[in-house]
Amino acid sequence: MEGAPGHINVDEVRSALMDLPNVSSVHDLHVWTITSGFVALSAHVTCAEPAKRDEVLESAQRVLAERFGIRHSTIQIDRDPSCDSVTHARP
C-alpha cells in the first residue's frame, strides 16, 4: 500500500533541490513510500542553464540519496523559458 513517508519533510527536499547550482524551480514534487523502507520521488526541476542539465540531474540524485535516503527517483529536467530569450546584436 502506497503512502506519504512521515519521516521525510517535502519542504526540506524541495529546498535542498532548489539550493543546487543552476536550479531555478522545482515543481510537481511527489514523495511516497511504495513498501516499508522503499521511498520514491518524482519531480520536475527547471534548469537555468541548458548545458548543465546532466550535472543538475546527477547533483539532484546525489543529494536525495545522501541527505534523505531516497534512492529511487524520477526527475524530469525542464528548460527554463527565460533561456529562450536571446538578444542578437546586429552589425
C-alpha distance (Angstrom), angle and dihedral (degrees) to the residues before:
residue distance angle dihedral
M1 . . .
E2 3.81 . .
G3 3.79 123.1 .
A4 3.79 144.0 149.5
P5 3.82 113.0 -79.2
G6 3.79 110.4 -118.5
H7 3.81 94.0 -154.0
I8 3.82 95.5 61.4
N9 3.78 121.2 76.2
V10 3.82 105.9 -148.3
D11 3.82 91.5 -158.8
E12 3.82 89.4 57.5
V13 3.80 90.5 49.0
R14 3.82 90.1 50.7
S15 3.83 91.3 48.4
A16 3.80 92.2 48.9
L17 3.80 90.7 52.5
M18 3.81 92.2 45.3
D19 3.82 89.7 52.8
L20 3.80 91.8 60.9
P21 3.81 116.6 105.4
N22 3.83 114.3 -95.1
V23 3.82 94.9 13.9
S24 3.81 111.8 128.0
S25 3.82 99.6 171.7
V26 3.79 145.0 0.5
H27 3.80 120.4 -153.5
D28 3.80 141.2 159.1
L29 3.82 87.9 35.8
H30 3.80 113.5 174.0
V31 3.80 127.8 174.5
W32 3.79 122.4 -176.6
T33 3.79 142.6 157.9
I34 3.78 113.9 -118.3
T35 3.80 94.1 -174.4
S36 3.78 134.3 -16.2
G37 3.80 108.6 -50.2
F38 3.81 95.1 0.8
V39 3.80 109.8 109.2
A40 3.80 120.6 -178.2
L41 3.79 131.2 -168.4
S42 3.77 136.2 -166.9
A43 3.79 125.5 -174.8
H44 3.76 146.7 151.4
V45 3.79 114.0 -125.3
T46 3.78 120.2 -169.1
C47 3.79 113.7 -141.5
A48 3.79 116.4 -147.4
E49 3.81 92.7 -157.7
P50 3.82 116.2 42.8
A51 3.81 94.1 -155.3
K52 3.82 89.5 60.1
R53 3.82 97.4 56.1
D54 3.82 95.3 111.1
E55 3.80 91.4 48.0
V56 3.81 90.9 50.1
L57 3.81 91.4 50.9
E58 3.81 93.0 48.5
S59 3.82 92.2 46.7
A60 3.81 91.8 48.4
Q61 3.80 92.9 50.4
R62 3.81 91.0 47.2
V63 3.82 95.1 50.5
L64 3.80 91.8 45.9
A65 3.81 92.0 52.5
E66 3.80 98.4 40.3
R67 3.79 100.5 39.5
F68 3.80 103.1 30.2
G69 3.81 105.1 19.9
I70 3.82 90.7 -120.6
R71 3.78 106.5 145.7
H72 3.80 99.2 161.2
S73 3.79 111.5 68.2
T74 3.76 138.9 150.4
I75 3.78 109.9 -158.0
Q76 3.76 123.5 179.4
I77 3.79 113.0 -157.5
D78 3.79 108.7 -145.9
R79 3.77 125.8 -162.9
D80 3.77 116.7 -112.7
P81 3.83 105.3 -119.3
S82 3.79 90.4 -144.9
C83 3.82 87.7 68.4
D84 3.80 89.0 65.7
S85 3.81 93.9 66.1
V86 3.78 101.8 85.3
T87 3.78 119.0 166.3
H88 3.79 114.8 -140.7
A89 3.78 118.0 -155.3
R90 3.77 117.5 -137.6
P91 3.79 120.9 -141.0
